[in-house]
Structures are given as C-alpha cells and as structure tokens.
Amino acid sequence: MNCKNILFFLLMFLVSVNYSQEKTIADVKIQGAKKTKHSFIKSLLITKKGNTLDSIALEKDIVLLRRLPAVSHAYYQVFHSHDNAYNVFINIEENFTIIPELNLWTTTNNVFSYKLGLYDYNFLGRNIAFGGFYQYNGFDSYGINFRAPNLFSKQWGLAVNHQNWKSEEPLYFADKTANYLYNNISFEVLGLYQVNLKNQINIGVNLFREKYQYLSGFFDASRESLDLNKLLFKLVYTYDNLNYYYQYVNGFKSNLYIQYVVTENDFQNDFFIAWNDFFYYKRFGEKGNWANRLRFGLSSNEKSPFAPFALDNNVNLRGVGILVDRGTGSFVLNSEYRHTIYNKNWLAIQTNVFADFGSWRNPGGELNDFFESKNLKLYSGFGLRFISKKIYNATFRIDYGFSVLHQKNGSKGGLVFGIGQYF
C-alpha cells in the first residue's frame, strides 16, 4: 500500500471519528419567562441536559410551548459551549394570563344583564387555569373552574368544575313555544391524560340536577315544572397538530366528544350524544389565514323539546339569532378568511369574511331531515378582530351575518359580538 492510500484511509478514519461524536446538551436555559416557573417549563421539554442535541425534539418542544396559554411566542437558540457540547436557550414571550370577564346585554324581557368573572390561565406559574364567574340575567348564576393538565406529571392532570346556572330558555313543542326558567347545578371531575404531543384523552363524570319552571308561552300542565337528577359520563379525545405563530394558526385538529346521561325519572330515558369538531387552518402569505370548522353530531332521537343541539348565534351560525331551534342531529360548516391589516408589538387587527352553513335533524325525525330545505341555513358576512398579542385569548370580535337562503321564518341577519376567535 503506497503512502497516498495510507494518508487517504487515515484521513477518512479521522473524519468518521469526528462525525461519530454526537453533539450533547451542556445545559438548557430558559429566558423571558417571569411568571411561569422555569422548573415547570423544563419538566415539559423533551430537550434536557445531557441528552443528544436533536433539532426534531427542539421543534416539538417549541410547538408544545406555543400552545400554552402563558406563552405568546417561543423559539430556541443553540450555542457552542465546549468540545462537543452545546447550550440550548429556550426564549419565551409570555402572555398576561389574569383575565377579567365582563359581558353586558339585554334579555328578551328587557332585563339588563351582566356577567363578571376572573380567571388566571397560568395559576402558580404551572399552566393551571383557575377562576370563576357571577352572572345576573334576571336570575343569579355562578361557576368555579379548575384545570391542571400537568398536576401529577407531564402527562397526567385533573379538572374540577362546579356550576349553578340559571337562564330563561325557549322550548319547542311542535309549532308552539314556551319559555322556562332552566337551572343546572353540576359537579364535574375529569382525568386528563396527554398521550403525546398530538393526542390527549379526558375522561370523567358529571353529577347534575336540572330544574325547569314554566314562565310564559304555551302551557302544558304536565310540564309546568320538572326536577331531574342525572349522571353524565364523558369522554373527550383530541388530536392536535396545530402550529401557532402569534395570531396565525396552521394545521389540523379534531375533537371527539362522547357523553352518556343516566337519569331516573318517568319523563326522560337514558341519553347518548356524540359529536366531532374538525378544524383546518392554512396560512396564506404573511397576513392571510384560512380557518375552517366542521361539526357533525348525533344524539338519542327522542321526540322531546329538550333536544341537545341548539341553533344559536354564538355557537354555530352568525346572524341566525339566539336559541332559534333545537335538534337531535347537527351538521355545521364554518369557513372564514382572516387578513391582518394592522400588526404592531402588542396589537393586531384582522378583517374577515365568512360563510356559515348548517342543517339539523328534528327531534324524533329521520336522517333525511338534514336535506330538507326548511332545515338548511346559510349565513354569510364579514367582521373585525382586535387582538392583543400580550394577553391570552384577548381577541374582541364583531361579525355581521346575513341570511343567504331566503326563508319565510328566521332571522334575516344581525350582529354577533364575542371574546376569542369564533373557532
């Protein structure tokens, strides 16, 4: 073997030895997080001191952090430390997460109504949502909510909720309507399990009591008042492949809800309900965002005024009105294009155009009801979004929706206000 061959093989050996040495993490440092505990952030990360430096793991960590209510934005930097070791810097831009809630409105009976609440979405700096509300709409309501996704470990958490809710609601008896005082007193406990970055399961029980008291409208002596004790078993499965960049969202998400209600009374049977929300978001250029939500749900098909799927402004079709109708099946497609027209350090303003389409199965009806023209609703419109980039979920939205399908009954259109994106 000549000298050239020896030098060549020696060079190849040295190169292979050099590349075989894996880059390791000397330290992981958290920057920018003030309220959120650094130890808590590190407990969520795949990237840890002593591990092999892995860009794929770092990208997954950044996606996870950007989903936290406390994090407005996150990114990482890698710097050489010594030998084959590197320091990883996780940079956090925090949201303000102590959010007051104030809503004002007038009911159908011209009662001045309000809702006051206060929630901390990063309680104790550990991604815990804790707070409550008081509401007056002619009746007194309140609720207390606690949700800690990482209470026991990175994967295991707990949610506990209590609510005493009162509202005047219309119930539909064929072509007649009656208004009832509805009261729901509930206690709920859910176990939260994070399978991995994309999959999560919540499972638990809700013990609740429903009361109905006749107020006005069509009178049925057999239904003047009801007092029902019920037990609800709940399962929620979430597949989440969304990526966030400030007010922009990209990717796919699916939420499956399954509930089974056990009741002991002569008026209602045990009850099953399930629905799935599919979300798809697509970035267009630097300022555009296309957002879509498809919901399909079915329940036990009882011919009852207490059907679970409501047709409502604030839930599915913007402009349709408040609690317009109910059904035992629901198909809804919401689609909108959001375009940012102003974007500074703390504030972004978006315009949007949307189309909301929905159809319902009547209580006790058939699947063909979804295709009946009287059950088809299509609303379109436009709106504005005022978005704080430093406060969690601080998006004030206003939309105007108008009916595209001209029907004899139903709202021709109207304004819809709210906090947070519509979906």
C-alpha positions, 0 to 999 in steps of 0.5 A: 500500500503506497503512502497516498492510500495510507494518508487517504484511509487515515484521513477518512478514519479521522473524519468518521471519528469526528462525525461519530461524536454526537453533539450533547446538551451542556445545559438548557436555559430558559429566558423571558419567562417571569411568571411561569416557573422555569422548573415547570417549563423544563419538566415539559421539554423533551430537550434536557441536559445531557441528552443528544442535541436533536433539532426534531425534539427542539421543534416539538418542544417549541410547538408544545410551548406555543400552545400554552396559554402563558406563552405568546411566542417561543423559539430556541437558540443553540450555542457552542459551549465546549468540545462537543457540547452545546447550550440550548436557550429556550426564549419565551414571550409570555402572555398576561394570563389574569383575565377579567370577564365582563359581558353586558346585554339585554334579555328578551324581557328587557332585563339588563344583564351582566356577567363578571368573572376572573380567571388566571390561565397560568395559576402558580406559574404551572399552566393551571387555569383557575377562576370563576364567574357571577352572572345576573340575567334576571336570575343569579348564576355562578361557576368555579373552574379548575384545570391542571393538565400537568398536576401529577406529571407531564402527562397526567392532570385533573379538572374540577368544575362546579356550576349553578346556572340559571337562564330563561330558555325557549322550548319547542313543542311542535309549532308552539313555544314556551319559555322556562326558567332552566337551572343546572347545578353540576359537579364535574371531575375529569382525568386528563391524560396527554398521550403525546404531543398530538393526542390527549384523552379526558375522561370523567363524570358529571353529577347534575340536577336540572330544574325547569319552571314554566314562565310564559308561552304555551302551557302544558300542565304536565310540564309546568315544572320538572326536577331531574337528577342525572349522571353524565359520563364523558369522554373527550379525545383530541388530536392536535397538530396545530402550529401557532405563530402569534395570531396565525394558526396552521394545521389540523385538529379534531375533537371527539366528544362522547357523553352518556346521561343516566337519569331516573325519572318517568319523563326522560330515558337514558341519553347518548350524544356524540359529536366531532369538531374538525378544524383546518387552518392554512396560512396564506402569505404573511397576513392571510389565514384560512380557518375552517370548522366542521361539526357533525353530531348525533344524539338519542332521537327522542321526540322531546323539546329538550333536544341537545343541539341548539341553533344559536348565534354564538355557537354555530351560525352568525346572524341566525339569532339566539336559541332559534331551534333545537335538534337531535342531529347537527351538521355545521360548516364554518369557513372564514378568511382572516387578513391582518391589516394592522400588526404592531408589538402588542396589537393586531387587527384582522378583517374577515369574511365568512360563510356559515352553513348548517342543517339539523335533524328534528327531534324524533325525525329521520336522517333525511331531515338534514336535506330538507330545505326548511332545515338548511341555513346559510349565513354569510358576512364579514367582521373585525378582530382586535387582538392583543398579542400580550394577553391570552385569548384577548381577541374582541370580535364583531361579525355581521351575518346575513341570511343567504337562503331566503326563508319565510321564518328566521332571522334575516341577519344581525350582529354577533359580538364575542371574546376569542376567535369564533373557532 
